[in-house]
Amino acid sequence: MTETTPSATRGVIPILLVAAFVVILNETTMNVALSSIMTDLGVTERTAQWLTTAFMLTMAVVIPVTGWLLDRLPTRTVFTLAMAMFSTGTLACAVAPDFTLLVAGRVIQASGTAIMLPLLMTTIMRLVPGDHRGRVMGNVSMVISVAPAVGPTMSGLILQVATWRMIFWVMLPIALLMLVLGRSRLVNVGEASRTPLDVMSVPLTVLAFGPLVYGLSTVGSDAVAAWVPAAAIAVGLAGLAAFVWRQHSLQGSGAPLLDLRTFTHRTFTVAVLIMAVAMMALFGTVIMLPLILQRAFGMAPLQVGLMLLPGGVAMGLLSPAIGRLYDRVGPRALVVPASLVVMGVFAFFATISLATPWWAVTLGHVVMSMGFAAMFTPLFTVALGSLPRPLYSHGSAVVGTVQQVAGAAGTAVFVTIFAVQSAAAPGGEAEAMVAGARWAFLAAGAIWTVAVVAAPFLRRPDGDPAPLPAAH
């Protein structure tokens, strides 16, 4: 493995962090702009939602391939590919004459985005010594949390003075600048291998993660027939079983597309389990709070955005400090109390009513965001730090895939419980919606007990991780 000097480390990681911020910021910019796009391009709300759905589906399908990609190609080549795809997709969106080409541009954007975060995490694991990873992973957590929070606000401000196309025109020069800087200044980290691409595994990723994420994201939606989510999830689970079987059979030759030996490391498995539950809770809360604040409390979108912005900013600002603290005290001292704090916030949200003041909802969201901040940095660091070096890229791909699937699952759980309980609740529409939201948060608290129980089993990796498990 190639050794990299500290000066090279200082040059690589900041470029990757800024590039990751740009591509992750893009994920949430469309939510506010959908209404303008519907009017401009003459599409219905059901059609417009494909801008988000297609993005999620592409991410879910491409991320499992990044483990092989990061092993096969040099760092600079992978970065160039990711940012070139993102920039091309951004330009396509900015000039798209119709909705079909706009969706195509979002798919190209998502392909670049799916590569960037695993590249960032894998590079950090290869460059940064174990006793300093918490601090650097804190910066990654800041990017991951602040960018989605700022996205809708940025879109709202742009839409006040320009059309939705300006959102893409603002992003394009920044993306191109990062592409040029990365191409000229990045150094290759590690050594590329000659791992062959298994042609059967690629369509299996499409068959597994595509229908699974689509089915979960459409549960409770009025835009599709009632049988569609169940059928899609069934197809996805069957595809996932076939994908897992194929990867296991390829381990003997040392050429799986996604090396599932990552799960033979207990600490990695525990961290990923907690991360999945946390992502379910985070995505579910992100969709539930704006829903009830707008439809039950009658607030305008801009008000809701401003109410929820402090939580995202607090999570981001706290993450670097959490990373430094992790380097000193390890994961359990942070994750165990943080999981209890998040449980307390779920208990509070399960008592929400129309009489609950807006500031209490905002405060609850800020406290929950701070709890997530105290969890995500240790979880990222522990999960990847517990793996041997040859599995870093595959571990990053597993983490990214789990984030996508768990996020879709969390949204499905919240929306389904909300819809069912709201329909059954007595009283007016607003009261019924709040009652449904209470049940959704109560269920989230029940699921969250998994994170509370699992948190004490986390431990800091001791020095160099165990050797790569033997292939079977």
BATI-826624 format. One record per residue (C-alpha): x, y, z; residue number from 1. Coordinates in pm, whole numbers, plus 50000, padded with zeros to 5 digits. Example, Ala and Ser with C-alpha at 12.3 -4.5 7.8 and 13.67 -1.06 7.14 Angstrom:
2
REC   east  north     up  pos
REC  51230  49550  50780    1
REC  51367  49894  50714    2
This chain:
472
REC   east  north     up  pos
REC  50000  50000  50000    1
REC  50135  50340  49907    2
REC  50234  50566  50198    3
REC  50110  50922  50178    4
REC  50275  51219  50344    5
REC  50091  51455  50585    6
REC  50113  51736  50329    7
REC  49933  51516  50076    8
REC  49669  51440  50339    9
REC  49606  51811  50391   10
REC  49560  51856  50018   11
REC  49333  51558  49950   12
REC  49076  51566  50229   13
REC  48968  51936  50206   14
REC  48903  51899  49831   15
REC  48696  51586  49889   16
REC  48504  51751  50174   17
REC  48406  52054  49966   18
REC  48311  51837  49669   19
REC  48101  51612  49895   20
REC  47927  51919  50040   21
REC  47828  52035  49692   22
REC  47689  51699  49578   23
REC  47503  51631  49906   24
REC  47361  51986  49908   25
REC  47207  51904  49572   26
REC  47003  51615  49718   27
REC  46753  51838  49899   28
REC  46738  52141  49669   29
REC  46447  52005  49463   30
REC  46195  51975  49747   31
REC  46120  52348  49753   32
REC  46136  52387  49374   33
REC  45884  52116  49279   34
REC  45591  52357  49262   35
REC  45774  52591  49023   36
REC  45887  52300  48805   37
REC  45530  52164  48786   38
REC  45403  52500  48664   39
REC  45690  52565  48423   40
REC  45700  52219  48261   41
REC  45330  52140  48289   42
REC  45354  51820  48496   43
REC  45145  51689  48785   44
REC  45265  51643  49142   45
REC  45269  51266  49089   46
REC  45503  51308  48791   47
REC  45720  51572  48959   48
REC  45797  51339  49251   49
REC  46008  51132  49012   50
REC  46278  51399  49044   51
REC  46328  51275  49401   52
REC  46239  50909  49345   53
REC  46473  50867  49046   54
REC  46755  51026  49245   55
REC  46704  50784  49537   56
REC  46678  50481  49308   57
REC  46999  50571  49125   58
REC  47186  50620  49453   59
REC  47065  50284  49583   60
REC  47175  50101  49266   61
REC  47512  50274  49211   62
REC  47647  50275  49569   63
REC  47696  49894  49591   64
REC  47918  49914  49281   65
REC  48150  50173  49439   66
REC  48336  49910  49645   67
REC  48463  49748  49326   68
REC  48516  50087  49160   69
REC  48732  50221  49444   70
REC  48945  49907  49440   71
REC  48985  49905  49063   72
REC  49058  50270  48980   73
REC  49300  50528  49127   74
REC  49165  50796  49361   75
REC  49205  51082  49115   76
REC  49031  50887  48838   77
REC  48733  50802  49060   78
REC  48706  51164  49175   79
REC  48721  51289  48817   80
REC  48451  51042  48714   81
REC  48223  51142  49004   82
REC  48253  51518  48956   83
REC  48237  51496  48575   84
REC  47911  51301  48600   85
REC  47772  51541  48860   86
REC  47868  51847  48652   87
REC  47724  51694  48334   88
REC  47398  51614  48511   89
REC  47381  51963  48659   90
REC  47425  52122  48316   91
REC  47160  51889  48170   92
REC  46915  51994  48442   93
REC  46986  52364  48390   94
REC  46909  52354  48016   95
REC  46649  52071  48012   96
REC  46369  52169  47770   97
REC  46126  51912  47914   98
REC  46066  51701  48221   99
REC  46211  51379  48078  100
REC  46553  51535  48023  101
REC  46535  51698  48365  102
REC  46491  51355  48525  103
REC  46776  51220  48312  104
REC  46998  51500  48441  105
REC  46905  51413  48802  106
REC  46995  51048  48737  107
REC  47339  51150  48608  108
REC  47383  51379  48910  109
REC  47290  51096  49145  110
REC  47545  50865  48983  111
REC  47823  51109  49066  112
REC  47686  51170  49416  113
REC  47673  50796  49488  114
REC  48046  50765  49419  115
REC  48161  51072  49614  116
REC  48076  50983  49975  117
REC  48227  50630  49971  118
REC  48535  50781  49803  119
REC  48564  51040  50081  120
REC  48527  50789  50365  121
REC  48760  50531  50209  122
REC  49028  50793  50146  123
REC  49008  50915  50507  124
REC  49048  50560  50636  125
REC  49356  50511  50419  126
REC  49519  50844  50504  127
REC  49433  50929  50864  128
REC  49587  50740  51162  129
REC  49335  50567  51389  130
REC  49383  50805  51683  131
REC  49291  51109  51468  132
REC  49001  50968  51267  133
REC  48732  51096  51502  134
REC  48824  51458  51432  135
REC  48827  51408  51055  136
REC  48506  51201  51056  137
REC  48352  51486  51254  138
REC  48411  51709  50953  139
REC  48247  51444  50732  140
REC  47945  51434  50962  141
REC  47926  51813  50944  142
REC  47912  51796  50564  143
REC  47651  51520  50568  144
REC  47423  51702  50814  145
REC  47461  52069  50718  146
REC  47435  52026  50341  147
REC  47084  51869  50341  148
REC  46967  52129  50594  149
REC  47095  52421  50388  150
REC  46966  52285  50055  151
REC  46598  52382  50089  152
REC  46689  52721  50236  153
REC  46926  52796  49949  154
REC  46660  52691  49696  155
REC  46401  52910  49866  156
REC  46627  53215  49850  157
REC  46711  53157  49483  158
REC  46343  53109  49394  159
REC  46265  53447  49548  160
REC  46467  53621  49275  161
REC  46502  53371  48987  162
REC  46361  53053  48832  163
REC  46435  52695  48941  164
REC  46699  52665  48667  165
REC  46917  52912  48857  166
REC  46961  52650  49132  167
REC  47160  52439  48886  168
REC  47343  52736  48734  169
REC  47465  52834  49083  170
REC  47594  52481  49150  171
REC  47758  52423  48812  172
REC  48061  52659  48842  173
REC  48134  52532  49193  174
REC  48123  52172  49073  175
REC  48348  52254  48775  176
REC  48594  52437  49001  177
REC  48616  52133  49231  178
REC  48664  51910  48927  179
REC  48957  52119  48805  180
REC  49114  52150  49152  181
REC  49075  51781  49223  182
REC  49213  51677  48888  183
REC  49521  51896  48934  184
REC  49592  51852  49307  185
REC  49463  51514  49422  186
REC  49713  51236  49474  187
REC  49632  50868  49431  188
REC  49584  50697  49766  189
REC  49658  50326  49785  190
REC  49708  50097  49490  191
REC  49452  49998  49230  192
REC  49385  49625  49202  193
REC  49292  49417  48900  194
REC  48969  49285  49054  195
REC  48741  49172  48770  196
REC  48383  49299  48746  197
REC  48124  49026  48792  198
REC  47870  49090  48518  199
REC  47596  48898  48700  200
REC  47624  49105  49020  201
REC  47553  49438  48850  202
REC  47198  49354  48732  203
REC  47136  49191  49071  204
REC  47208  49527  49241  205
REC  46942  49682  49017  206
REC  46697  49400  49093  207
REC  46763  49415  49468  208
REC  46808  49776  49571  209
REC  46601  49948  49301  210
REC  46264  49780  49374  211
REC  46337  49773  49749  212
REC  46395  50147  49777  213
REC  46111  50223  49535  214
REC  45868  50003  49726  215
REC  45962  50150  50063  216
REC  45946  50507  49931  217
REC  45592  50456  49790  218
REC  45435  50289  50096  219
REC  45130  50494  50194  220
REC  45146  50706  49879  221
REC  44829  50797  49690  222
REC  45032  50822  49369  223
REC  45050  50445  49313  224
REC  44810  50152  49345  225
REC  44797  49985  49687  226
REC  44958  49660  49563  227
REC  45260  49826  49401  228
REC  45474  49886  49716  229
REC  45425  49529  49843  230
REC  45509  49380  49503  231
REC  45817  49601  49464  232
REC  45942  49516  49813  233
REC  45889  49142  49746  234
REC  46087  49165  49421  235
REC  46358  49364  49597  236
REC  46390  49112  49881  237
REC  46415  48826  49632  238
REC  46678  49020  49438  239
REC  46863  49098  49762  240
REC  46873  48729  49855  241
REC  47012  48647  49511  242
REC  47268  48929  49540  243
REC  47388  48808  49882  244
REC  47414  48449  49754  245
REC  47615  48565  49452  246
REC  47857  48772  49663  247
REC  47910  48482  49903  248
REC  47984  48244  49615  249
REC  48238  48491  49471  250
REC  48437  48526  49793  251
REC  48625  48207  49712  252
REC  48770  48376  49403  253
REC  48827  48703  49589  254
REC  48619  48900  49339  255
REC  48280  48989  49491  256
REC  48124  49314  49374  257
REC  48042  49402  49736  258
REC  48249  49207  49989  259
REC  48009  49102  50265  260
REC  48292  48978  50488  261
REC  48259  49324  50644  262
REC  47978  49173  50853  263
REC  48211  48913  51007  264
REC  48347  49201  51220  265
REC  48112  49239  51517  266
REC  48182  49605  51583  267
REC  48111  49694  51219  268
REC  47781  49501  51231  269
REC  47669  49666  51555  270
REC  47762  50014  51429  271
REC  47579  49959  51097  272
REC  47271  49829  51282  273
REC  47256  50142  51499  274
REC  47325  50358  51195  275
REC  47032  50198  51010  276
REC  46794  50269  51298  277
REC  46929  50625  51326  278
REC  46878  50686  50954  279
REC  46522  50553  50976  280
REC  46452  50792  51262  281
REC  46622  51089  51094  282
REC  46449  51051  50755  283
REC  46114  50976  50919  284
REC  46136  51286  51136  285
REC  46246  51501  50842  286
REC  45930  51409  50650  287
REC  45688  51405  50946  288
REC  45762  51741  51108  289
REC  45720  51953  50791  290
REC  45405  51756  50707  291
REC  45222  51830  51031  292
REC  45360  52183  51069  293
REC  45222  52279  50727  294
REC  44901  52076  50712  295
REC  44794  52069  51078  296
REC  44949  52387  51219  297
REC  44893  52585  50897  298
REC  45247  52719  50865  299
REC  45401  52842  50539  300
REC  45689  52643  50384  301
REC  45937  52922  50456  302
REC  45836  52924  50824  303
REC  45883  52550  50846  304
REC  46221  52570  50676  305
REC  46339  52835  50920  306
REC  46210  52633  51217  307
REC  46402  52321  51115  308
REC  46719  52494  50995  309
REC  46867  52544  51347  310
REC  46863  52169  51407  311
REC  47060  52093  51093  312
REC  47306  52374  51162  313
REC  47348  52262  51526  314
REC  47420  51907  51411  315
REC  47683  52030  51168  316
REC  47853  52272  51405  317
REC  47867  52014  51683  318
REC  48011  51734  51468  319
REC  48379  51847  51463  320
REC  48377  51884  51843  321
REC  48220  51538  51876  322
REC  48496  51402  51653  323
REC  48768  51545  51877  324
REC  48589  51413  52185  325
REC  48565  51068  52027  326
REC  48943  51059  51987  327
REC  48970  51107  52366  328
REC  48683  50905  52515  329
REC  48580  50652  52249  330
REC  48232  50566  52115  331
REC  48032  50437  52411  332
REC  48065  50754  52621  333
REC  47903  50945  52333  334
REC  47659  50705  52172  335
REC  47495  50563  52488  336
REC  47382  50899  52638  337
REC  47298  51038  52294  338
REC  47067  50742  52222  339
REC  46883  50814  52549  340
REC  46850  51182  52457  341
REC  46695  51094  52118  342
REC  46459  50852  52293  343
REC  46349  51137  52519  344
REC  46275  51361  52221  345
REC  46065  51086  52060  346
REC  45871  51065  52388  347
REC  45811  51441  52371  348
REC  45703  51435  52005  349
REC  45461  51152  52093  350
REC  45273  51403  52314  351
REC  45252  51684  52055  352
REC  44918  51861  52013  353
REC  44777  52168  51840  354
REC  44845  52357  52163  355
REC  45218  52278  52152  356
REC  45408  52605  52091  357
REC  45626  52630  51780  358
REC  45937  52700  51984  359
REC  45897  52371  52172  360
REC  45890  52180  51841  361
REC  46199  52368  51723  362
REC  46378  52302  52053  363
REC  46291  51933  52034  364
REC  46430  51914  51682  365
REC  46751  52092  51785  366
REC  46803  51855  52081  367
REC  46735  51553  51860  368
REC  46980  51684  51598  369
REC  47247  51727  51865  370
REC  47184  51370  51975  371
REC  47227  51247  51618  372
REC  47548  51451  51588  373
REC  47688  51273  51896  374
REC  47608  50939  51732  375
REC  47692  50963  51363  376
REC  48059  51061  51395  377
REC  48144  50774  51635  378
REC  47936  50529  51428  379
REC  48112  50616  51099  380
REC  48454  50602  51267  381
REC  48398  50278  51457  382
REC  48232  50098  51166  383
REC  48510  50157  50915  384
REC  48791  50157  51171  385
REC  48702  49803  51275  386
REC  48772  49669  50925  387
REC  49105  49558  50776  388
REC  49244  49788  50511  389
REC  49138  49575  50208  390
REC  48774  49610  50315  391
REC  48765  49991  50360  392
REC  48608  50056  50020  393
REC  48352  49778  50058  394
REC  48267  49893  50411  395
REC  48207  50246  50279  396
REC  47977  50107  50010  397
REC  47783  49900  50267  398
REC  47737  50208  50488  399
REC  47613  50414  50192  400
REC  47371  50142  50082  401
REC  47233  50100  50434  402
REC  47176  50475  50455  403
REC  46965  50476  50139  404
REC  46757  50169  50226  405
REC  46710  50268  50591  406
REC  46612  50623  50493  407
REC  46345  50491  50258  408
REC  46227  50243  50523  409
REC  46203  50515  50788  410
REC  45997  50732  50557  411
REC  45768  50436  50479  412
REC  45715  50350  50847  413
REC  45635  50708  50949  414
REC  45405  50780  50653  415
REC  45215  50451  50680  416
REC  45148  50479  51053  417
REC  45059  50846  51014  418
REC  44813  50775  50731  419
REC  44643  50480  50905  420
REC  44610  50645  51244  421
REC  44502  50983  51100  422
REC  44221  50812  50909  423
REC  44102  50635  51225  424
REC  44132  50931  51463  425
REC  43819  51126  51564  426
REC  43782  51503  51542  427
REC  43872  51752  51271  428
REC  44138  51711  51005  429
REC  44409  51897  51197  430
REC  44344  51704  51520  431
REC  44344  51374  51329  432
REC  44677  51455  51164  433
REC  44840  51538  51496  434
REC  44703  51216  51644  435
REC  44851  51021  51353  436
REC  45186  51195  51403  437
REC  45184  51102  51773  438
REC  45143  50734  51684  439
REC  45422  50761  51425  440
REC  45663  50907  51681  441
REC  45555  50647  51938  442
REC  45637  50369  51691  443
REC  45970  50539  51613  444
REC  46050  50535  51985  445
REC  45975  50163  51997  446
REC  46209  50099  51701  447
REC  46469  50325  51861  448
REC  46503  50084  52156  449
REC  46719  49874  51921  450
REC  46975  50158  51913  451
REC  46957  50205  52292  452
REC  47015  49833  52357  453
REC  47293  49798  52097  454
REC  47487  50116  52191  455
REC  47672  49965  52496  456
REC  47819  49694  52269  457
REC  48021  49947  52066  458
REC  48392  49963  52128  459
REC  48684  50152  51984  460
REC  48894  49944  51740  461
REC  49220  49835  51904  462
REC  49512  49939  51685  463
REC  49519  49767  51348  464
REC  49202  49567  51283  465
REC  49204  49191  51253  466
REC  49327  49041  50927  467
REC  49089  48989  50637  468
REC  48869  48685  50706  469
REC  48942  48382  50495  470
REC  48733  48338  50182  471
REC  48498  48041  50167  472
